Amino acid sequence: MIEEITTEELKKKLEDGENLELVDVREDEEVAEGMIPGAKHIRMGDIPDNLDYFDKNKEYIIICRSGGRSFNVCAYLDDQGYKVRNMVGGMLNWTGETK
């Protein structure tokens, strides 16, 4: 079972100053339209080559356009033993700040 977080829950945590590990797995041209400040961009296809970025003691919130790709990345990382949470609804539902 993959843990989830809504865009509203995430926005509130960020507004409350929580230090979160956000990973945006969209393609370059999608990210160019704006991403959540503080998010790290690692394309979905590059995740297996970037496992050294992830720390098993931290939880990562995975973000994509609508929540589908991020779910797949969460399932993959969960299988590898990482703590992950899928941002449901993706950037299509995000109402917070972008950069």
C-alpha positions in Angstrom: 0.0 0.0 0.0 1.5 3.3 -1.1 1.1 6.2 1.3 -0.5 9.3 -0.2 -0.6 13.0 0.5 -3.0 15.5 -1.1 -1.9 18.7 -2.7 -3.7 20.6 0.1 -2.0 18.6 2.9 1.4 19.2 1.3 0.7 22.9 0.8 -0.2 23.3 4.5 3.0 21.4 5.6 5.2 23.7 3.5 3.4 26.8 4.8 4.0 25.5 8.3 7.7 25.4 7.5 8.1 21.7 7.5 11.3 20.5 5.9 10.2 17.9 3.3 12.0 15.9 0.7 10.1 16.5 -2.6 11.1 14.8 -5.9 9.5 15.9 -9.1 9.6 13.0 -11.7 8.2 14.9 -14.7 10.0 15.5 -18.0 12.2 18.6 -18.5 9.6 20.5 -20.6 6.9 19.9 -17.9 9.1 21.1 -15.1 10.0 24.2 -17.1 6.3 25.3 -16.6 7.0 25.4 -12.9 7.7 23.2 -9.9 7.2 23.4 -6.2 10.0 25.4 -4.6 12.5 23.1 -3.0 11.7 20.1 -5.1 14.5 18.1 -6.6 14.0 17.2 -10.3 14.8 13.6 -11.2 13.0 12.3 -14.3 11.0 9.1 -13.9 13.3 7.2 -16.3 16.4 8.4 -14.4 15.3 7.2 -10.9 17.0 3.8 -11.1 20.3 5.5 -11.9 19.9 8.0 -9.0 19.1 5.7 -6.1 22.2 7.0 -4.3 20.3 10.4 -3.9 17.8 8.6 -1.7 18.3 8.0 2.1 16.3 5.1 3.7 16.0 7.2 6.9 14.0 10.0 5.1 10.6 10.1 3.6 10.2 11.4 0.0 7.1 12.9 -1.5 7.0 12.0 -5.2 5.3 14.4 -7.7 4.3 14.2 -11.3 1.6 15.9 -13.5 -1.4 13.9 -12.4 -0.2 11.3 -9.9 0.1 8.3 -12.2 3.9 8.3 -12.9 4.6 9.3 -9.3 2.6 6.3 -8.1 4.8 4.0 -10.3 8.0 5.6 -8.9 6.6 5.2 -5.4 6.0 1.5 -6.0 9.5 1.1 -7.4 11.2 3.0 -4.5 9.0 1.2 -2.0 10.2 -2.1 -3.4 13.8 -0.9 -2.9 13.0 -0.2 0.8 12.6 3.6 0.7 9.9 5.6 2.5 7.8 7.3 -0.1 4.4 9.1 -0.4 2.6 9.9 -3.6 1.2 13.4 -4.1 -2.3 12.5 -5.3 -3.6 14.6 -8.2 -0.2 15.9 -9.1 0.7 19.3 -10.4 -2.7 19.6 -12.1 -4.2 20.0 -8.6 -1.4 22.1 -7.1 -2.6 25.5 -6.1 0.5 26.6 -4.1 3.5 28.5 -5.2 5.7 27.3 -8.2 9.1 28.5 -9.4 
